[in-house]
Every structure is written in C-alpha cells, then in structure tokens.
C-alpha cells in the first residue's frame, strides 16, 4: 500500500536551516517527488521537485538519496513568513493511479 | 490571469441536499483533480481527470461524482450530502497526468454539512 509519511510539526527560529524529511518506500521507478507549501486559507503552491540526487532553486533544496525511499526538503535561513504547512507529494504509478500527499508538516518559525 | 477558480467560496448545506462545487481553469491543462482537506489527514484525492471526457476515482471517491465535459471545467457533485463531507475542497490542475507535472491549486471551497 502506497504511503507517504512526514513529521506532523516542526519548530524553528528565524535564520536557521530547516530540514523536513518525507518517507516514500514504495515510490515508483519513474515517479517524481514534489513539495508544496500552504498558508492558511489558501491552496497549496509548488516549491520544488526532484527525481534523484539534489535539486536547488531560489527558495529551497531537495535531497534524494540513491534508493529514493525518502527525500529531504531543506529551507535555508527561514524567516517568519516561512511559517506554513509543507506537503510532500509522491507518485506510486506501480500501484495504479496514485498521487499520494503526505499529511503535511506544520512549520512554526519564531523570532 | 485567473488560473483556477472555485465556487462557492464557502457553503453551509443541510444533510441530504445535493450540491455541486464548481472548478474552472484557463490554463488549458489536460489533467484536473479534486481533493478534500481535513485536519490531521492532509490532502486526499477524491476524483481526477486526465483529459476531457475521462474521469477516475481517487483515494476517497464514495459519495462524490465528477464530470469532465470540456477542458476547462471539472465540477464535483455531492448527490446527498452527509456531515462527514464537511471539509475544505481544493480543485487543482496540471499540464498533463504524471507526478512530474506541477499542480496548480484553486483557493478552495469550505463546505459545512449540518
């Protein structure tokens, strides 16, 4: 059974690096890992996506080990405005149509 | 630039009533999705459509139906609403099916069934 798991919540201080790990043991060979950010009363929005190794953009990095059974979203030097819920989305094409979101990690950044 | 619009923004509905949540996108995306979001459960896929004229069941399809008569619209219908369908509903679209396609989400519809 396809399952995407991530921590329920994390706390951080401003300026620190935050790493959020997502576990996806049954990820399909050809499927990607995507992270979304959601603020209250808004829909999720795309942050970053990767297939393997490391991907970096202007807001985050995504680390994916060789076995691809997990991935880590890294937010450098977080600010108060990074307080949000972060979702990991993984494809499990081998399980039939299954794009599975994790239950989300609520990140609280404090001064 | 509208992207994805959803209507209504919120609704209070009596149990047993029929309700259709509307979703429209102007990006000419082939794939569209309906999710429900509940506290502690995250986003769960209800139904999806990979292209106009086709639909499929997601993780929690019971009590919901969808149609995809054209590329832009993807309405979600609750034939006879029950209190357990109280939730926030998000519509999303992507250029095509597949996990490598970014999904664009609408602002959501907050539905309360009493």
Interface residues (C-beta under 8 A of the other chain):
Chain A: X31 X32 X33 X34 X36 X41 X42 X43 X44 X45 X46 X49 X51 X87 X89 X90 X91 X93 X97 X98 X99 X100 X101 X102 X103 X104
Chain B: X4 X33 X35 X40 X41 X42 X43 X44 X45 X48 X56 X58 X59 X90 X92 X98 X99 X100 X102 X103 X104 X105 X106 X107 X108
